[in-house]
């Protein structure tokens, strides 16, 4: 069942998402050559708790860290570790926080120092696909409209959209209906019409090569099957009578 949020609930969700935004902003600045992804994870947990919130991912279905730190060919759910970032890497950082019983969720992909032209273009196109998708969060549209505009933007640049993971509703639970594919489907959640009070975590995951992914032995980290680069952006967006409200902007 899709739960529509009241104005009061959306206000609280904006607060939880602003915590996420602040953490992401700092981690993006700290994602420099030489730092470990585990150091970024510790910093995120410290900042989330300092705001009186709890890390949403830590312990979720057994996930053992505060952030997902996915480097280069890692698509999503990358484990923070002692791995040090190197110039030329790209890193996708996904952060979630729970504040006053409501969840916030957002992700960015950032370059580490000077990166390839391919990496820059992949990051830009993934970000643009999210921006176009947000514009479709309008009352009367369908989830399909979000999915289609992402796929069209991504594939127009010769990149591919990951099929194994999708966006989702969000609120008192991290993952709520409806699912939000980043590609066209003819049935299921994509036919759901957008109504005021729907809050959606939209998150295109885009590969430079094939859309196919594998899961590593840790049971979480998803990597591109052909080991091509991957990028990931996410915002939490509320549908209102006046149009989309990006809670994590």
C-alpha positions as CSV (number, residue, x, y, z in Angstrom):
1,X,0.0,0.0,0.0
2,X,1.3,3.4,-0.9
3,X,1.2,5.7,2.1
4,X,0.5,9.4,1.4
5,X,2.3,11.8,3.7
6,X,0.8,14.8,5.4
7,X,2.3,18.3,5.3
8,X,3.6,17.7,8.8
9,X,5.2,14.4,7.8
10,X,6.8,15.9,4.8
11,X,8.3,18.7,7.0
12,X,9.9,16.1,9.2
13,X,11.2,14.1,6.2
14,X,12.7,17.3,4.9
15,X,14.7,17.6,8.2
16,X,15.9,14.0,7.9
17,X,16.9,14.5,4.3
18,X,18.7,17.8,5.1
19,X,20.8,15.8,7.6
20,X,21.6,13.4,4.7
21,X,22.4,16.3,2.4
22,X,24.8,17.8,4.9
23,X,26.6,14.5,5.4
24,X,26.9,14.0,1.6
25,X,28.2,17.5,1.1
26,X,31.0,16.9,3.6
27,X,31.8,13.4,2.3
28,X,32.0,14.7,-1.2
29,X,34.6,17.2,-0.2
30,X,36.5,14.6,1.8
31,X,36.6,12.1,-1.0
32,X,40.2,12.9,-2.0
33,X,43.2,10.8,-2.9
34,X,44.5,8.9,0.1
35,X,41.4,8.7,2.3
36,X,39.9,5.3,3.0
37,X,36.3,4.6,2.5
38,X,36.1,3.4,6.1
39,X,37.2,6.8,7.2
40,X,34.3,8.3,5.3
41,X,32.0,5.8,6.9
42,X,33.1,6.8,10.4
43,X,32.7,10.5,9.6
44,X,29.2,9.9,8.3
45,X,28.1,8.0,11.4
46,X,29.5,10.7,13.7
47,X,27.7,13.5,11.8
48,X,24.4,11.7,11.6
49,X,24.3,10.9,15.4
50,X,25.4,14.5,16.2
51,X,22.2,15.7,14.6
52,X,20.1,13.3,16.8
53,X,19.4,10.9,14.0
54,X,20.4,7.3,13.5
55,X,22.2,5.8,10.5
56,X,19.5,4.2,8.4
57,X,21.6,1.6,6.7
58,X,23.6,0.4,9.7
59,X,22.1,-3.0,10.6
60,X,19.4,-2.8,7.9
61,X,18.9,-6.5,6.8
62,X,22.4,-7.1,8.3
63,X,24.2,-4.3,6.4
64,X,27.2,-3.5,8.6
65,X,28.1,0.1,7.8
66,X,26.6,3.6,7.8
67,X,27.2,4.4,4.1
68,X,27.5,2.6,0.9
69,X,30.8,3.5,-0.8
70,X,30.9,2.1,-4.3
71,X,34.1,2.8,-6.3
72,X,34.6,2.6,-10.1
73,X,32.9,-0.6,-11.3
74,X,31.0,-1.0,-8.0
75,X,27.4,-0.1,-8.7
76,X,25.7,0.1,-5.3
77,X,26.1,-1.3,-1.7
78,X,29.8,-1.2,-1.7
79,X,31.4,-1.9,1.7
80,X,33.5,0.8,3.3
81,X,37.0,-0.6,3.9
82,X,40.7,0.2,4.3
83,X,40.8,0.8,0.5
84,X,42.4,4.2,-0.1
85,X,40.9,6.4,-2.9
86,X,43.2,7.1,-5.8
87,X,43.3,9.9,-8.3
88,X,41.2,8.9,-11.2
89,X,38.7,6.9,-9.2
90,X,35.0,7.8,-9.0
91,X,33.0,7.0,-5.9
92,X,29.3,6.7,-5.4
93,X,28.3,7.6,-1.8
94,X,24.8,6.6,-0.6
95,X,23.6,7.9,2.8
96,X,20.5,7.3,4.8
97,X,19.3,8.7,8.1
98,X,16.3,8.2,10.3
99,X,15.1,11.3,12.3
100,X,12.0,11.4,14.4
101,X,10.8,8.2,12.9
102,X,11.1,9.2,9.2
103,X,13.8,8.3,6.7
104,X,16.0,10.4,4.4
105,X,18.0,8.9,1.5
106,X,20.2,10.4,-1.1
107,X,23.4,9.5,-3.1
108,X,26.0,11.3,-5.3
109,X,28.9,10.2,-7.4
110,X,32.0,12.3,-7.3
111,X,35.4,12.2,-9.1
112,X,38.6,11.8,-7.1
113,X,41.0,14.3,-8.6
114,X,41.4,14.3,-12.3
115,X,39.4,11.6,-14.0
116,X,38.8,10.4,-17.5
117,X,36.4,12.1,-19.9
118,X,34.3,9.0,-19.9
119,X,33.9,9.2,-16.2
120,X,33.0,12.8,-16.3
121,X,30.4,12.2,-19.0
122,X,29.0,9.2,-17.1
123,X,28.6,11.3,-13.9
124,X,27.0,14.2,-15.8
125,X,24.5,12.1,-17.7
126,X,23.5,10.2,-14.6
127,X,22.9,13.4,-12.7
128,X,21.0,14.9,-15.6
129,X,18.7,11.8,-15.8
130,X,17.8,12.3,-12.2
131,X,17.1,16.0,-12.7
132,X,14.8,15.1,-15.6
133,X,13.1,12.4,-13.5
134,X,12.4,14.9,-10.7
135,X,10.5,17.1,-13.1
136,X,8.2,14.2,-13.8
137,X,7.1,14.0,-10.2
138,X,3.9,15.9,-10.9
139,X,0.3,15.0,-9.8
140,X,-1.4,13.1,-12.6
141,X,1.8,11.7,-14.1
142,X,2.6,8.0,-13.7
143,X,5.7,6.3,-12.3
144,X,6.2,5.2,-15.9
145,X,7.0,8.9,-16.9
146,X,9.9,8.9,-14.4
147,X,11.2,5.6,-15.6
148,X,11.0,6.5,-19.3
149,X,12.8,9.8,-19.1
150,X,15.7,8.3,-17.2
151,X,16.1,5.5,-19.7
152,X,15.9,7.8,-22.7
153,X,18.5,10.2,-21.4
154,X,20.9,7.5,-20.4
155,X,20.6,5.4,-23.6
156,X,20.9,8.5,-25.8
157,X,24.5,8.8,-24.6
158,X,25.3,5.1,-25.2
159,X,25.2,4.2,-21.5
160,X,23.0,1.5,-19.9
161,X,20.5,1.5,-17.0
162,X,20.9,-1.1,-14.3
163,X,17.8,-3.4,-14.1
164,X,18.5,-5.2,-10.9
165,X,18.0,-2.3,-8.5
166,X,15.2,0.4,-8.5
167,X,14.1,3.4,-6.7
168,X,11.3,3.3,-4.0
169,X,8.8,5.0,-1.9
170,X,10.1,6.2,1.5
171,X,8.7,7.4,4.8
172,X,8.4,5.6,8.1
173,X,10.1,2.7,6.3
174,X,13.3,2.9,4.3
175,X,11.7,1.0,1.4
176,X,8.0,1.5,0.8
177,X,5.8,1.0,-2.3
178,X,5.9,2.0,-5.1
179,X,9.0,0.7,-6.8
180,X,10.5,3.1,-9.3
181,X,12.3,1.4,-12.2
182,X,14.8,3.4,-14.1
183,X,13.7,1.8,-17.3
184,X,10.4,1.2,-19.2
185,X,8.0,-1.5,-18.0
186,X,4.5,-2.1,-19.1
187,X,2.9,-3.3,-15.9
188,X,3.2,-3.2,-12.1
189,X,4.2,-0.1,-10.2
190,X,4.9,2.0,-13.3
191,X,1.2,2.4,-13.9
192,X,0.7,4.1,-10.5
193,X,-0.5,7.7,-10.8
194,X,1.4,10.3,-8.8
195,X,-0.7,11.9,-6.0
196,X,0.0,14.7,-3.5
197,X,1.8,13.3,-0.5
198,X,3.7,10.6,-2.3
199,X,7.4,10.6,-1.4
200,X,9.8,8.9,-3.7
201,X,13.5,8.0,-3.6
202,X,14.5,8.2,-7.2
203,X,17.9,6.8,-8.0
204,X,19.3,6.1,-11.4
205,X,22.2,3.7,-11.5
206,X,24.0,3.9,-14.8
207,X,26.8,1.8,-16.3
208,X,29.3,2.9,-19.0
209,X,29.0,-0.6,-20.5
210,X,26.5,-3.4,-20.1
211,X,23.6,-3.1,-17.7
212,X,24.4,-6.5,-16.2
213,X,25.7,-6.8,-12.7
214,X,27.1,-9.4,-10.3
215,X,27.0,-9.6,-6.5
216,X,30.4,-10.1,-4.8
217,X,31.1,-12.7,-2.1
218,X,30.1,-10.3,0.7
219,X,26.5,-10.7,-0.4
220,X,26.0,-7.0,-0.9
221,X,28.4,-5.3,-3.2
222,X,27.1,-5.1,-6.8
223,X,29.6,-4.7,-9.6
224,X,29.3,-4.3,-13.4
225,X,29.7,-7.7,-15.0
226,X,32.0,-6.2,-17.6
227,X,33.8,-4.1,-15.0
228,X,32.9,-0.9,-16.7
229,X,32.4,2.3,-14.6
230,X,29.1,2.9,-12.9
231,X,27.5,6.1,-11.4
232,X,24.6,6.6,-9.0
233,X,22.6,9.6,-8.0
234,X,19.6,9.8,-5.7
235,X,17.2,12.4,-4.2
236,X,14.1,12.0,-2.0
237,X,11.2,13.9,-3.7
238,X,7.8,14.8,-2.4
239,X,4.9,15.2,-4.8
240,X,2.8,18.3,-4.0
241,X,0.0,20.2,-5.7
242,X,2.6,22.8,-6.7
243,X,5.0,20.2,-8.2
244,X,8.1,18.3,-7.0
245,X,9.7,19.2,-3.7
246,X,13.2,17.9,-3.5
247,X,13.7,17.2,0.2
248,X,17.3,16.3,0.0
249,X,18.4,19.3,-2.1
